[in-house]
Every structure is written in structure tokens, then in C-alpha cells.
Amino acid sequence: MYSVGTLVWGYIYDKTLHSCFPFYINNNICITSLLLIGPAPFLPLKITLWLVLFAQVLLGIGAGGKTIIGFNYALRSTVSRGFTDDISTLTIVSGLFNSANCLGYVSYFIGLSLGGALVERLGYENGTMVILGFELAAVRLPVSFSKK
């Protein structure tokens, strides 16, 4: 679903005047997923296989969209600030973006360590709420492109 999310949201982003609005949609998809995957202790839901599968599908679509939109936004912001629109700029932005992504992403270094510690200390439902807090902290006002 992550691959589907990158394809679909990449297409949508290219057609929406390059705004941050699709990023917020994907952030909300991920927030919904994290509420369901636990499920959140304050929701009257029981954990079932189908609920977890549905939440994972939402998480894949949302995370794929956030990744492709975030990368395209970073690349366009870099070019709008006066860097040349060529392979060297693409290479630098790609390297920095992927390094940051791998450092903090849920399925890589920090995410695995933090996730394991949270589940061990707080349990699955409450550990998911901490990750939800990080996701909520990622919501911020869009930064406009500056032309210099």
C-alpha cells in the first residue's frame, strides 16, 4: 500500500499547484491509522485482525503520500531558493531526504528501537498513543515557496 500511496499521491501532488494540502490529508490518514491500530484506549473498539489490517493499509497509503510529497516539496523549495534545477541538486536533496527519512522512519533505526521500548514499557495501545503524539506534532502550518 506504501507503493500505491506514493504513486497516487505523487500524481495528485503534481496536479494540485504544489500545495501542502495533500501532505495534511496524508498526515490525517496516518493519525486515523494510529488511532485504529492500537486501538486507542479511549475508543470503544476491540482489537481484531481486520481492524489491524485496515489500519495498516491506511498507514501505508498515508506514509507513502507523506514521503513523496515531502521529497517533492523539499526539491521544489530548494530550486525556488536559487539552486539549479539539475541532477546535482536532485542528488543532494535526495541524499539528505533519504538519510533523514531512514533515521527516523517507523520501520528503520530509531523507529524500531523506540517502538520496542514503548511496547515493553507501556503496552501496545499506550505505546501507539506516543507515536500518535509524534504524528500530531508533525502537523504545522505550510511553508510557502520563496522566490529569490
ABEGO torsion letter per residue (X at the ends): XAAAAAAAAAAAAAAAGGBAAAAAAAAAAAAAAAAAAOBBAABBBBBBAAAAAAAAAAAAAAAAAAAAAAAAAAAAAAAAAGBBBBAAAAAAAAAAAAAAAAAABAABAAAAAAAAAAAAAAEAAAAAAAAAAAAAAABBBBBBBBBX
